[in-house]
Structures are given as C-alpha cells and as structure tokens.
Amino acid sequence: MSRRSGRAGEALAGYAMLAPSLFGLLAFLAVPIGVVVWLSFQNWDLIAPLRPVGLANWRDVLTDPDFGHALLVTALFALMVVPVQTALALLLAVLLTRGLPGSALFRVIYVIPWVCAPLALGLVWKWIFAPSYGALNAVLGTHTAWLTEPALALPAIAAVTIWSQVGYVTLFFIAGLSQIPDHLLEAARVDGAGPVRVFFSITLPLLRPTMFFVLVTSVISAFQVFDTVYALTQGGPQGATDVVAYAIYHEAFTAFDLGHAAVMALVLFAVLVVVTLAQQLYFRRRISYEIG
C-alpha cells in the first residue's frame, strides 16, 4: 500500500506541475481551434445570431477562385522568401563565426529589424518605396512604383521580409555551426580538402538538424505573413499581394463573414501541416544528431 501510495503521490505531483502548461495548451490552442472548426459551419457577421449552414462555407471557399489565387500568391511569396533568406542567413552565420573584427556588433545589428514592430517597419518601408519622394528611387534616380505595380509589389514585400528576418535566422545557424566539433573540420583540412569541399562535405551535412528547424519555421512564417502586407499594400495592387492571412482578415473584419474566414484559416492550417510533414519525411533519414 505504501508503494502504491508513493507512486500515486508522484503521479499526482507530476500532473500538478504539468497543470499550468496543460491549461495554457487547452486555453490558447485546443479551444481556439475547436471554436474555429465550429465557426466554419456557421453563418455569423459578429452582430446577427449564429445560423448553422452545414458545409456551405466549405463549398463556397473551396470553389472560390479568389481564395485559390490567395493560396497561389502565398506559395509564390514563400518561394521568394525562404530560399533567399536561408542562403543569406547561412552565409552571414559562416562569416560571423570566423571571429572577424566587429562580429559581435553585427550579430546585434542583424537582429534589430526582427525585434522591431512589423507595422512600424512597414510604414518606414512604405516611405522608402514611395515613387515620388521615396529614398530608394532617390538613390536609383528613378520613379518606379514599387508598391503599386503588380509585378513589383510582391517581390518588394518579399525583400522587406527577408531584410527583417534574416538576422533572426542567422542566429540559429550560428548556434548550429558552434556545435560542429573543430576536430572534424581539421581532419578534413589535413586530408587536403579545401574550404568549399569542407563546407559542402562536412559543415552542411552536420547542419541538417538546424536546417530542418529553420526551413520549417521559415515556411510557416512566410505562409502566415500579414503585418508587412497590411502596412505596405493591403492586398493590392490588383490582388498581387493578397496572401491568405490578409484574405482571412478581410473576410472576417471587412466582409464580416466569420464562417468563410474560419474555413480559410483551417485550410491554411492544413496546408502548413502537410508541408511540415513533407519536410519532416525528407529530413528524417538525412539528419544525424551524433556529431561528437
């Protein structure tokens, strides 16, 4: 009895210590997801009473060409941001880990854009991109309409996103590079491998756990972009920057159709789950955590 009582006491103490985390998980994750799923079957404009509509919201959203366009724009945005951002962050991390003068200062400078408010940065960049009095056109000597030309608006937002997040991603690569044992790199150099061969044969394979984390989080962040789009273009021009997150916002708080917005949010969630699982399957057999 005493042994059983001891085990029960330990289990109870364990659940008591987990209770705050479980409460947060339920209150801020499980319950909101459940509410969104429930709203996807309702017709609600925030004022009138809720009215169940069955699968009508799902049918409307999944057959809506505008929502399909928003998904396409979001995927294109992610393709613009993630590869360039990852490559630049890796390059910066390699340079900063070589102990060059001023490396500590640059580590701080690179992260400053990430810690700043996205809406505030968006207003600054809106001034920079202004066609008549903007700083960028003043430097280039042109009058390019960066944010009102459909072909240029999305790349401009992608550039701002890369600029604001590349320093944050760089920190993860710096942490990953610091975990690679020096004796492995020295052994490769002793065997006659040059810097390029060492990087692609030793460094890059051992960075795969970090690369997996960076790619997963970067893709999720790119698919959820909203603040920068809202500050710079608000989905325009001609829907060129109408990403899914902005479409959800517009449907919920401009068109006041919470049912359609809930469906869009769930579709975005499903897309992110599928993409994350695909990345996990790709990296699962290519990651080695034992590098000591």
N, C-alpha and C positions, 0 to 999 in steps of 0.2 A: 504493500500500500504506500509506503513512504517513497519507493522508487517511482511509482506511478504518479504520486502527488508531486514529486520533484519535476518529472517530465511535463506534467500539466502546467505547473508553475512557470517552467521555462518557456513552454509554448505560449502561455498567456502573456508573459513578459515580452516575447518576440512580437506577438500581434500588437501589443500596446505600443511598442516602438515603431512598428510599421503603420500604425493608425494615421498619423499626420500625413504621410506620403500617400496612403490609400485614399484618404479623404480628398486630398488635392487631385489625385488621379480621377476619382469619381466626379468631383465637383467641376473640374475645369477641363476634362477631356471626355469621359464617358457620357455624362449628362448632356453637354452641348451637342455631341454627335447624335445622341438619341433625339434631342429636340429638332435638329436639322433634318434627320430622317423623317420625323413626324410631320414637320412643316412641308416636306416635299410632296405630301399627299393632301395638302390643304390649300385653299384659296384665301389669302389674307393680305390686306393692304395697310395693316397697322391700325386701322380705325374700325372698319366693319367687323362683325363677328366672323369667326373662323367658319369656313364651309368646306367639308371634305369633298374632294374631286377625284379620288382614286388615282389612276395612273395618267390622268390628263396632263399634269405638269410634266411628267417624264416624256410623254409623247410630244408635247409642244417643244420642249427644249432639245430633245434628241433629233428632231426633224427641222430645227431652226437653222437656216444657213448662216445667220449672223453668229450663232454660238459656235458653229463649225469653223467660221472664219476666225473667231477669237482663239480657239484652240490652235489653229494653224499659226496665227501671229505669235502666240505664246511659245510654241515649239521653235519657231524661227528665231525668236528672241533668245531662247535658251541656247540654240546652236551658235548664235553670235557671241554670247557672253561666256559660256562655260569653257570652251577650248582656249580662247584667248586669255581669259582670266587665270586659268590653271597654268598655262605655259608661262605667263608673265610672273606669276607668284613663285613658280619653281625657279625661274631664272633669278629673281630677286633674292630668294632664300639661299641659293648657291653663292651669290655674291656676298651676302651679308654674313655667311658662316665662314668666310675666309679671313675674318679678322682685319679687314681693311680699316683705315682710319675713318672715324665717324660712323661706323656701323651701328653702334648703339643709338645714336641720334636719329639715323634714318629709320630704324625699327619703330621709333615713336612717331615720326613724321608720317610713315606709311599707314599707320593705324588711325590717325586723326580723322580722316574722312569717314571711316566706318563708325566711329563713336558719335559723330555729329548727327543731328536730326535730319532725316531724309528730305522732309518738306522744306526745311531751311536751305539745304544744299540745292534742292530743285529750283528754288527761287533765284539763287545765285547763278546757277547754270542757265536759267531762262534768260537772265540778263547777258550772260556770255554769248548765248546763241542768238540774241536779238539781231535781226537782219540789218537794221539801220544804224544802231548805236552800240552793238554788242562788241565785246572785247575780241572775240575770235575773228570776226570779219575785219575789225580794225587792224589786227596783226596780219591777216592774209591779204588785206586790201581788196576785199570782195563785198558783195551784198547778198550772200547766199541765205536763203530762207531755210535754215536748218530744221526748224520745228514745224513749218507749215508746208513743206514739200513732202509728199507721201513717200518718195523713195529715200529720203534722208532722215525722216523723223525717227524711225525705229533704230537705225544704226546710231543716231545721236544719243538716244536713251541708253542703248547698249554700252556706248562709250562712257557715259556718266556712271553707269552701274559698275563697270569694270574698274574705273578710277576709284570709286568709293569702297569697293570690297577687296581689291587685290592685296592691300596691306594686311587685312584680316586673314586671308588665305595664306599669305606668306608666313605668318606666324606658325601655322600648322606644319608647313614644310620645313621650317627652321627646327621645330621640335622633332620632326621625323629624321632630319639629317643629323641632329645631335645624338640620336640613338644608334647610328651606324658605327660599329667598332672601327677604330682607326687601323687596327692591325689587318683588317681585310683589305682596306684601301692600300696600305703599304705593301702587302703581299702582291697585289695586282701590279703595283708600280715596279716592284722588284722583278717581276716576271716580264717586264718590258711593255706593259700596257700604257698607252698614252692617256691624257686627260679625258678625251672623248670616249675611248674604249672603257675606261674605268667608270665613267658616268653611266653609260648605257648597259654595261655588263654587271656592275656591282651596285652602284648607287640607286639607279632607277628601280631595279627589281626589289631591293630592300625597302623602297619607299611605297610599295604597293598597299600596305595597310593604311598609310596616310593618304595615298591617292584615292583609295576607296572612300574613305570618310569625306575627303574634300569634294569628290565628284558627286556623291550622294547629297551632301548639304548644299552644294552649289546649284545642282539641278532643282532641288526643292525651292531654294531661294529664288531662282530665275522664274520658275513657274508661278510663284506667288507674288511677283513684283507688282506693286501698286503705288506706293508713295511717289516714286520718281515719275511714273506715267501721269499721275494725278496732278503733280506740280508743273510738269512741262507741257503736256499736250491734252490731257483729259480724254484720251482715246482717239483723238484726231491726228492728222487731218484725214478725212475720208475713211476713218476706221483703220488707218495704217498702224496705230499703236493700241488698238482695242484688245488688250490682253484679257485673259479670263478673269483675273481678280478685279479689274476695272469693270468688266461686264457684270460681275456679281454685284458690285457696289451700285452700278447704275440701275440694275434690275430691282434691287432691294430698296434703295433710298431716293431714286428719281422716278422710276416707273411704279414704285410701291407694290411690287409683286413678290412677296416673300416666298411663295411656293416655287416659282421659277428660279429665284436666287438660290434656294436650298438645293434644288436639283443640280444647278451648275456647280455649287460647292462640292456636292457629293461626287459628281463626275470628275472634277479636278482632283479630289482625294483619291479616287480610284485610279486615275492616270498616274499619280505620283506613287501609289503603291506598286503598280505594275512596273514602272520604270525603276524603282528602287529594287524590286525583286530581280529584275533583269540584270541590274548592275551587280547584285549580290551573287547571282549564279555565275556571272562572268568572272568575278574576282575570287570566288570561293576556292577554286583549285589553283589559283595563281598567287596566293598570299602565303608567305612564310613569316611567322611571328618569332621564330627562334633564330636570332642573328648573332647571338653571343658566341 
